[in-house]
Amino acid sequence: MTPSGGGPPPPRRFPAPPAWAARHLVAVRVVLALTLLVGLGYPLAMTAAARLPGLRDAAQGSPLTGPGGEHLGSTLIGQSFTDPDGTPLPGRFQPRPSHAGDGYDALASGAGNLGPESTVDTPPTGGEPGTPALLTQVCARSKAIGQREGVDGSRPYCTADGVGAVLGVFRADGATGTATRVVSLNQPCPARPFRARYEGVPVECARPGEDHSVAVVTPVRGDAPARPRVPGDAVTASGSGLDPHISPGYARLQTPRVARERGIGEDVVRALVAGCTTGRPLGVLGEPTVNVVRLNAELDRVRPGEGG
């Protein structure tokens, strides 16, 4: 019906939506807005920024290519330069040790989790292989590197045969008193102990299965130089096990061998080392480092096929 007076009909009034529906509509609008902003707009903006000159390689994982354009890996991830038997390739610079899987496995990044108190090897028991202490690992690596590079690989608290120089001293009053018996804990019989006597007591080799828990663990410094020829980074792994860097000192130690195996001059190799050396960040942080992955790639550019 038309109201009296002939005017337009009044507008129809719909009932207001319930309060819960209004709140849900607000939530839906917020979700859509954040999805467009954070899920689409921000990633597209970061992708565009990553394509800018100077950022492109880093955004793609800092890839490294060989002299023929082949993909060699990343300058951010170290590699093992060994043959199938695990023997270091003589014509290549060697990286630090790695506890990541079988060595520089990016899927198994990790450390050895051994500290300065790890000085006594765990002997084999029940058919299970023993576990060398951190000290023995360092000693064995230093000896092997010294032999490979033709230098003295000795270091404090290491024996000449490359294990930790650690004595187990049995004393009359437990932890104190006169020594009654001395055992070289990391030299199982029939090895010859690194010292003949300690505090006037003959030093014995460690008999398998014997309990040495009551002995006082006593590392012996020995007469090795205070500054070993083999640098510390050459015998210890990084926390991630993936660090592609070594110290300039370790690079200098390897330079003569690499130059000899490659048949090029040491001055050429030293120039390549300098080109792959990065100084301290901001001029004060950390220490200079040499990227081994880049360095070996540059060596192949100078003399391809001589890395074995």
Contacts in CASP RR format, 6 or more apart in sequence:
PFRMAT RR
TARGET T0000
AUTHOR 0000-0000-0000
METHOD contacts of the structure
MODEL  1
MTPSGGGPPPPRRFPAPPAWAARHLVAVRVVLALTLLVGLGYPLAMTAAA
RLPGLRDAAQGSPLTGPGGEHLGSTLIGQSFTDPDGTPLPGRFQPRPSHA
GDGYDALASGAGNLGPESTVDTPPTGGEPGTPALLTQVCARSKAIGQREG
VDGSRPYCTADGVGAVLGVFRADGATGTATRVVSLNQPCPARPFRARYEG
VPVECARPGEDHSVAVVTPVRGDAPARPRVPGDAVTASGSGLDPHISPGY
ARLQTPRVARERGIGEDVVRALVAGCTTGRPLGVLGEPTVNVVRLNAELD
RVRPGEGG
2 9 0 8 1.000
3 9 0 8 1.000
3 10 0 8 1.000
49 55 0 8 1.000
50 56 0 8 1.000
50 58 0 8 1.000
50 59 0 8 1.000
51 59 0 8 1.000
57 63 0 8 1.000
61 74 0 8 1.000
61 76 0 8 1.000
62 74 0 8 1.000
62 75 0 8 1.000
62 76 0 8 1.000
63 71 0 8 1.000
63 73 0 8 1.000
63 74 0 8 1.000
63 75 0 8 1.000
64 71 0 8 1.000
64 72 0 8 1.000
64 73 0 8 1.000
64 74 0 8 1.000
64 75 0 8 1.000
64 293 0 8 1.000
64 294 0 8 1.000
64 297 0 8 1.000
65 71 0 8 1.000
65 72 0 8 1.000
65 297 0 8 1.000
66 72 0 8 1.000
66 297 0 8 1.000
66 300 0 8 1.000
66 301 0 8 1.000
67 300 0 8 1.000
67 301 0 8 1.000
67 304 0 8 1.000
72 293 0 8 1.000
72 297 0 8 1.000
73 79 0 8 1.000
73 293 0 8 1.000
74 293 0 8 1.000
75 244 0 8 1.000
75 291 0 8 1.000
75 293 0 8 1.000
75 294 0 8 1.000
76 244 0 8 1.000
77 104 0 8 1.000
77 106 0 8 1.000
77 242 0 8 1.000
77 244 0 8 1.000
77 293 0 8 1.000
78 95 0 8 1.000
78 98 0 8 1.000
78 104 0 8 1.000
78 242 0 8 1.000
78 243 0 8 1.000
78 244 0 8 1.000
78 292 0 8 1.000
78 293 0 8 1.000
79 95 0 8 1.000
79 104 0 8 1.000
79 244 0 8 1.000
79 292 0 8 1.000
79 293 0 8 1.000
80 86 0 8 1.000
80 95 0 8 1.000
80 98 0 8 1.000
80 102 0 8 1.000
80 103 0 8 1.000
80 104 0 8 1.000
81 88 0 8 1.000
81 89 0 8 1.000
81 92 0 8 1.000
81 93 0 8 1.000
81 94 0 8 1.000
81 95 0 8 1.000
81 292 0 8 1.000
81 296 0 8 1.000
82 88 0 8 1.000
82 89 0 8 1.000
83 89 0 8 1.000
83 308 0 8 1.000
88 94 0 8 1.000
88 148 0 8 1.000
89 307 0 8 1.000
89 308 0 8 1.000
90 148 0 8 1.000
90 257 0 8 1.000
90 258 0 8 1.000
90 261 0 8 1.000
90 308 0 8 1.000
91 257 0 8 1.000
91 258 0 8 1.000
91 261 0 8 1.000
91 262 0 8 1.000
91 299 0 8 1.000
91 306 0 8 1.000
91 307 0 8 1.000
91 308 0 8 1.000
92 258 0 8 1.000
92 296 0 8 1.000
92 299 0 8 1.000
92 307 0 8 1.000
92 308 0 8 1.000
93 246 0 8 1.000
93 251 0 8 1.000
93 254 0 8 1.000
93 258 0 8 1.000
93 290 0 8 1.000
93 292 0 8 1.000
93 295 0 8 1.000
93 296 0 8 1.000
93 299 0 8 1.000
94 234 0 8 1.000
94 254 0 8 1.000
94 292 0 8 1.000
95 104 0 8 1.000
95 243 0 8 1.000
95 244 0 8 1.000
95 246 0 8 1.000
95 292 0 8 1.000
96 233 0 8 1.000
96 234 0 8 1.000
96 236 0 8 1.000
96 237 0 8 1.000
96 238 0 8 1.000
96 241 0 8 1.000
96 243 0 8 1.000
96 245 0 8 1.000
96 246 0 8 1.000
97 137 0 8 1.000
97 141 0 8 1.000
97 235 0 8 1.000
97 236 0 8 1.000
97 237 0 8 1.000
98 104 0 8 1.000
98 237 0 8 1.000
98 238 0 8 1.000
98 241 0 8 1.000
98 242 0 8 1.000
99 110 0 8 1.000
99 111 0 8 1.000
99 112 0 8 1.000
99 237 0 8 1.000
99 239 0 8 1.000
99 241 0 8 1.000
100 106 0 8 1.000
100 108 0 8 1.000
100 109 0 8 1.000
100 110 0 8 1.000
100 240 0 8 1.000
100 241 0 8 1.000
100 242 0 8 1.000
101 108 0 8 1.000
103 241 0 8 1.000
104 241 0 8 1.000
104 242 0 8 1.000
106 242 0 8 1.000
109 240 0 8 1.000
109 241 0 8 1.000
109 242 0 8 1.000
110 239 0 8 1.000
110 240 0 8 1.000
110 241 0 8 1.000
111 237 0 8 1.000
111 238 0 8 1.000
111 239 0 8 1.000
111 240 0 8 1.000
111 241 0 8 1.000
112 237 0 8 1.000
112 239 0 8 1.000
114 133 0 8 1.000
114 134 0 8 1.000
114 137 0 8 1.000
115 134 0 8 1.000
116 134 0 8 1.000
118 133 0 8 1.000
118 134 0 8 1.000
118 135 0 8 1.000
119 133 0 8 1.000
119 134 0 8 1.000
119 135 0 8 1.000
119 157 0 8 1.000
119 164 0 8 1.000
119 166 0 8 1.000
119 217 0 8 1.000
119 219 0 8 1.000
120 133 0 8 1.000
120 166 0 8 1.000
120 185 0 8 1.000
120 186 0 8 1.000
120 217 0 8 1.000
121 130 0 8 1.000
121 131 0 8 1.000
121 132 0 8 1.000
121 133 0 8 1.000
121 136 0 8 1.000
121 163 0 8 1.000
121 164 0 8 1.000
121 185 0 8 1.000
121 186 0 8 1.000
122 130 0 8 1.000
122 131 0 8 1.000
122 132 0 8 1.000
122 133 0 8 1.000
123 130 0 8 1.000
123 188 0 8 1.000
123 206 0 8 1.000
123 208 0 8 1.000
123 209 0 8 1.000
124 130 0 8 1.000
124 208 0 8 1.000
125 209 0 8 1.000
132 140 0 8 1.000
132 163 0 8 1.000
133 164 0 8 1.000
133 186 0 8 1.000
135 157 0 8 1.000
135 158 0 8 1.000
135 164 0 8 1.000
135 166 0 8 1.000
135 186 0 8 1.000
135 219 0 8 1.000
136 162 0 8 1.000
136 163 0 8 1.000
136 164 0 8 1.000
136 186 0 8 1.000
137 235 0 8 1.000
138 155 0 8 1.000
138 158 0 8 1.000
138 235 0 8 1.000
138 236 0 8 1.000
139 155 0 8 1.000
139 157 0 8 1.000
139 158 0 8 1.000
139 159 0 8 1.000
139 162 0 8 1.000
139 163 0 8 1.000
139 164 0 8 1.000
139 165 0 8 1.000
140 162 0 8 1.000
140 163 0 8 1.000
141 230 0 8 1.000
141 234 0 8 1.000
141 235 0 8 1.000
142 153 0 8 1.000
142 154 0 8 1.000
142 155 0 8 1.000
142 158 0 8 1.000
142 162 0 8 1.000
142 228 0 8 1.000
142 230 0 8 1.000
142 234 0 8 1.000
142 235 0 8 1.000
143 153 0 8 1.000
143 154 0 8 1.000
143 158 0 8 1.000
143 161 0 8 1.000
143 162 0 8 1.000
145 153 0 8 1.000
145 230 0 8 1.000
145 234 0 8 1.000
145 235 0 8 1.000
145 253 0 8 1.000
146 152 0 8 1.000
146 153 0 8 1.000
146 229 0 8 1.000
146 230 0 8 1.000
147 153 0 8 1.000
148 257 0 8 1.000
149 230 0 8 1.000
149 253 0 8 1.000
149 254 0 8 1.000
149 256 0 8 1.000
149 257 0 8 1.000
151 229 0 8 1.000
151 230 0 8 1.000
151 253 0 8 1.000
152 225 0 8 1.000
152 228 0 8 1.000
152 229 0 8 1.000
153 228 0 8 1.000
153 229 0 8 1.000
153 230 0 8 1.000
154 160 0 8 1.000
154 224 0 8 1.000
154 225 0 8 1.000
154 228 0 8 1.000
155 224 0 8 1.000
155 225 0 8 1.000
155 228 0 8 1.000
155 230 0 8 1.000
155 235 0 8 1.000
156 221 0 8 1.000
156 222 0 8 1.000
156 224 0 8 1.000
156 226 0 8 1.000
156 228 0 8 1.000
157 164 0 8 1.000
157 165 0 8 1.000
157 166 0 8 1.000
157 219 0 8 1.000
157 220 0 8 1.000
157 221 0 8 1.000
157 222 0 8 1.000
158 164 0 8 1.000
158 165 0 8 1.000
158 224 0 8 1.000
159 165 0 8 1.000
159 186 0 8 1.000
159 187 0 8 1.000
159 194 0 8 1.000
160 194 0 8 1.000
161 187 0 8 1.000
161 191 0 8 1.000
161 194 0 8 1.000
163 186 0 8 1.000
163 187 0 8 1.000
164 186 0 8 1.000
164 219 0 8 1.000
165 184 0 8 1.000
165 186 0 8 1.000
165 194 0 8 1.000
165 219 0 8 1.000
165 220 0 8 1.000
165 221 0 8 1.000
165 222 0 8 1.000
166 184 0 8 1.000
166 185 0 8 1.000
166 186 0 8 1.000
166 217 0 8 1.000
166 218 0 8 1.000
166 219 0 8 1.000
166 220 0 8 1.000
167 182 0 8 1.000
167 183 0 8 1.000
167 184 0 8 1.000
167 185 0 8 1.000
167 195 0 8 1.000
167 198 0 8 1.000
167 203 0 8 1.000
167 217 0 8 1.000
167 218 0 8 1.000
167 219 0 8 1.000
167 220 0 8 1.000
168 182 0 8 1.000
168 183 0 8 1.000
168 184 0 8 1.000
168 185 0 8 1.000
168 212 0 8 1.000
168 215 0 8 1.000
168 216 0 8 1.000
168 217 0 8 1.000
168 218 0 8 1.000
169 179 0 8 1.000
169 181 0 8 1.000
169 182 0 8 1.000
169 198 0 8 1.000
169 199 0 8 1.000
169 215 0 8 1.000
169 216 0 8 1.000
169 218 0 8 1.000
170 179 0 8 1.000
170 180 0 8 1.000
170 181 0 8 1.000
170 182 0 8 1.000
170 183 0 8 1.000
170 214 0 8 1.000
170 215 0 8 1.000
170 216 0 8 1.000
171 177 0 8 1.000
171 178 0 8 1.000
171 179 0 8 1.000
171 180 0 8 1.000
171 216 0 8 1.000
172 178 0 8 1.000
172 179 0 8 1.000
172 180 0 8 1.000
174 214 0 8 1.000
174 216 0 8 1.000
175 216 0 8 1.000
178 199 0 8 1.000
179 198 0 8 1.000
179 199 0 8 1.000
179 200 0 8 1.000
179 201 0 8 1.000
180 201 0 8 1.000
181 201 0 8 1.000
181 204 0 8 1.000
181 215 0 8 1.000
182 197 0 8 1.000
182 198 0 8 1.000
182 199 0 8 1.000
182 201 0 8 1.000
182 202 0 8 1.000
182 203 0 8 1.000
182 204 0 8 1.000
183 203 0 8 1.000
183 204 0 8 1.000
183 205 0 8 1.000
183 206 0 8 1.000
183 210 0 8 1.000
183 212 0 8 1.000
183 215 0 8 1.000
184 191 0 8 1.000
184 193 0 8 1.000
184 194 0 8 1.000
184 195 0 8 1.000
184 203 0 8 1.000
184 204 0 8 1.000
184 205 0 8 1.000
184 206 0 8 1.000
185 206 0 8 1.000
185 212 0 8 1.000
185 215 0 8 1.000
185 217 0 8 1.000
186 206 0 8 1.000
187 193 0 8 1.000
187 194 0 8 1.000
187 205 0 8 1.000
187 206 0 8 1.000
188 205 0 8 1.000
188 206 0 8 1.000
188 207 0 8 1.000
188 208 0 8 1.000
189 205 0 8 1.000
189 206 0 8 1.000
189 207 0 8 1.000
189 208 0 8 1.000
190 205 0 8 1.000
191 205 0 8 1.000
192 205 0 8 1.000
193 203 0 8 1.000
193 204 0 8 1.000
193 205 0 8 1.000
194 203 0 8 1.000
194 220 0 8 1.000
195 203 0 8 1.000
195 220 0 8 1.000
196 202 0 8 1.000
196 203 0 8 1.000
197 203 0 8 1.000
198 218 0 8 1.000
198 220 0 8 1.000
206 212 0 8 1.000
229 253 0 8 1.000
230 253 0 8 1.000
231 247 0 8 1.000
231 249 0 8 1.000
231 250 0 8 1.000
231 253 0 8 1.000
232 247 0 8 1.000
232 250 0 8 1.000
233 246 0 8 1.000
233 247 0 8 1.000
233 250 0 8 1.000
234 246 0 8 1.000
234 247 0 8 1.000
234 250 0 8 1.000
234 253 0 8 1.000
244 291 0 8 1.000
244 292 0 8 1.000
244 293 0 8 1.000
244 294 0 8 1.000
245 278 0 8 1.000
245 289 0 8 1.000
245 290 0 8 1.000
245 291 0 8 1.000
245 292 0 8 1.000
246 289 0 8 1.000
246 290 0 8 1.000
246 292 0 8 1.000
247 287 0 8 1.000
247 288 0 8 1.000
247 289 0 8 1.000
247 290 0 8 1.000
248 273 0 8 1.000
248 277 0 8 1.000
248 288 0 8 1.000
248 289 0 8 1.000
248 290 0 8 1.000
250 290 0 8 1.000
251 273 0 8 1.000
251 277 0 8 1.000
251 290 0 8 1.000
251 295 0 8 1.000
252 270 0 8 1.000
252 273 0 8 1.000
255 266 0 8 1.000
255 269 0 8 1.000
255 270 0 8 1.000
255 273 0 8 1.000
256 266 0 8 1.000
258 269 0 8 1.000
258 299 0 8 1.000
259 265 0 8 1.000
259 266 0 8 1.000
259 268 0 8 1.000
259 269 0 8 1.000
261 306 0 8 1.000
261 307 0 8 1.000
261 308 0 8 1.000
262 269 0 8 1.000
262 299 0 8 1.000
262 302 0 8 1.000
262 303 0 8 1.000
262 306 0 8 1.000
262 307 0 8 1.000
263 303 0 8 1.000
263 306 0 8 1.000
264 302 0 8 1.000
264 303 0 8 1.000
268 302 0 8 1.000
269 299 0 8 1.000
272 295 0 8 1.000
272 298 0 8 1.000
272 299 0 8 1.000
272 302 0 8 1.000
273 290 0 8 1.000
273 295 0 8 1.000
275 298 0 8 1.000
276 290 0 8 1.000
276 291 0 8 1.000
276 294 0 8 1.000
276 295 0 8 1.000
276 298 0 8 1.000
277 288 0 8 1.000
277 289 0 8 1.000
277 290 0 8 1.000
278 288 0 8 1.000
278 289 0 8 1.000
278 290 0 8 1.000
278 291 0 8 1.000
279 288 0 8 1.000
279 289 0 8 1.000
280 286 0 8 1.000
280 287 0 8 1.000
280 288 0 8 1.000
296 307 0 8 1.000
299 306 0 8 1.000
299 307 0 8 1.000
300 306 0 8 1.000
300 307 0 8 1.000
END
